[in-house]
Amino acid sequence: MLSEQILEVKNLKKYFDVGPRQVLKAVDDISFSIKRGSTLGLVGESGCGKTTVGRTLVSLYEADGGEIIFDGKDIMSANKKELKQLTRRMQMIYQDPYASLNPFFTVGEIISEGLIIHKIGANKKERMEIVYELLELVGLHREHANRFPHEFSGGQRQRVGIARSLAVEPEFIVCDEAISALDVSIQAQIVNLLVDFQDKMGLTYLFIAHDLSMVRYISDRTAVMYLGKLVELGDGDEVYSHPVHPYTQGLLSAVPIADPRRERSHKVQLLEGEVQSPINPKPGCRFFKRCPKATGICSEVTPELIDVGSGHMAACHNID
């Protein structure tokens, strides 16, 4: 019987040595799970560790601690053969559609690379037929297989990237800022394409983005990250309608309102103060120097994620 949770992350850590006795704690003891066929949106400022989470999940980075359980299997204890089988089922769509495609390969060669690695298709002809089907699936044409990446627009390149990720028939895809480098009109097309594929193929997504309105549109649940820590996690609508953590409240207050009359009276909660360094961080809440609700305990004790109701989790000492 299939587990309801396709991915369970427990106390995940990823650190980087950046100098003598200096450790950058990019991902520091975070836990979450994702239900099969759903989307978890992961948001936060640049440098908070979102991309590091995604890359660690698909084994582009080796975790320094914790557990990554994919469909009941512990990725971190898997041998080389088992890891290859697991990573076929876990793919990634990269942020930059310009840098993520090899400029010396044709689109057909780029998409078929995964087919060759995982021995999908009996021969080159069969593999190319799969490539043609994938190109048409993402809104491109068969003849595009013979072109090079520089011959495409940004939106078309990202479609190629999506086709590449779908080639090995994955179940889970990390969308790492997959729309941030695209024009607004193209962003909507790509997101709708991802939603359509999820409905048809039962895909599960970790959707990493800065655009909070887009995350709300595509995500079932939302996680908010700050300097390597999860500070809020819950149902998407609940987090957006009733944010609990002061950082989440500040992020959401900065989202423009489409109604001009409401926007005039809309107050933005500015996040002022010093941003703490993620290198050798001190004990306490990493947001306390910017937090309008900070008290003495915030600088001394690191808050844990607690349930504030109906599975809505937040890490704050001063929840109203």
C-alpha angles and dihedrals in degrees: 000000000000117000116241089228112064093182131031120181116192124189093330116192131185118175132177126206106229101169145334106330089344118126125183106213097206094165113020119187103317128164132192142135136217125213119230111268095012136106127237113198115211116198138172143115123301111282095027093117102258096131091043089057091052095046092048092051092056092043098250084124124035112236119237095210147348131050136289110196114188115186090336095312124112106232094193093059095042120117122232095271094046091046091054090053092047096046090053085065092047118061138168136223107206129224100236114055089188098054099034096064121074105243092208095057127076117238089254091055092046094053095041093051092086091046090057094046093051095038095241112161125028095243144355093278093055091046092052091051088055089049091052091050091050093049091052090045091059094045101265131111136253093246090060088074090080096051129092124238094254089064092066136075121243093262092049091050091052089052087054088051090052091049089052092052092048094048095087093046099245126190098205127041129187108213101201107196085315093170104032095094093050134088114264094250091051092047090063091050093052094046092049089049090054092048090050092051091048091054093047100039104027092239123176119219140198099200112199115191149139095218103092095189091054091047090052090051097052104029132087092192131019130213122193119207131196125182096333097320133098107235101175136015133172150100109335098238092043094052092048096043098041110021111184107185115076090230092055090047090053093048094050094045088061093059109105118239116231093219107084093206093053091042091059091062094036112119120210115215102222115216101220131171136059122324108228117234116251087214109102091340118207123239118276136052111329090217098052096102090059098035120109090204098049119139133177096279091057092070094048111037126048108229119233126220107264131182110255092181140316094013093308104141129196136171106217136117093211107050111161 
